[in-house]
Amino acid sequence: MNPKERRAARHLRPNPDGPKPSRRTVEQVIDTALRVIAAEGYEALTMRRLATALDTGPASLYNHVVNKADLDELLIGRLCTELVLPEPDPAAWRKQIRGVCTQLRDQYLKYPGISRAVLAMAPTDLEIVRVSEGMLAILLAGGVVPQAAAWACDALLLYVAAYCLEVSIAEQRSAQDDGIWVRERDELLRRFAALPAETFPHTTRHAAEITAGEGHDRFDFTLALMIDGLAHR
């Protein structure tokens, strides 16, 4: 099979009577790509960089993946295999959907910048679809109407990806000597306090609230805001 046929085969239900495709080499490519990202960040991952890590030529990679977009989908699919999806419970659907999003967040943050790969992706990888199917099932069990549930899954996945990408970018910048102030609350408070109060009355008055939050406080707040909004629809 050529690379496109292999990609298509990965997205089909296995035929028990057909030949068993070898995944070993593809899995090796994924493992190596994730090691590169963990050490150097997603932006460092190119087909050439991956080929170097595999001690091969870039052309040989195309025997296993179609292109970078195909590799991206394989990477996100691998992360999705780590997610545990609960049996939908109408009485606990809000907690369950938060739990899935939190698991996905933690997977993304292991590999700096990798959530960029999922943006604008129209995935067919079975593991990615398994996660979206599980999220949809949870929302439907909670009484969310199908159209709202479908769009809510998209919105939640987009928020998780964007949040993780921002965290990765901020951590990269703060690692630079001239970028540390970007994340220091005291510096932000000092700058807000120096603003003219007559021009920025609310910013100066509520600077403490604007800069508040530790760890994933803002992530938890935003998820709750989105999920509670669904409950009220």
Summary of the structure (lengths in Angstrom):
residues: 233
radius of gyration: 21.3
end to end distance: 48.7
largest distance: 75.9
contacts: 635
relative contact order: 0.10
helix: 69%
strand: 0%
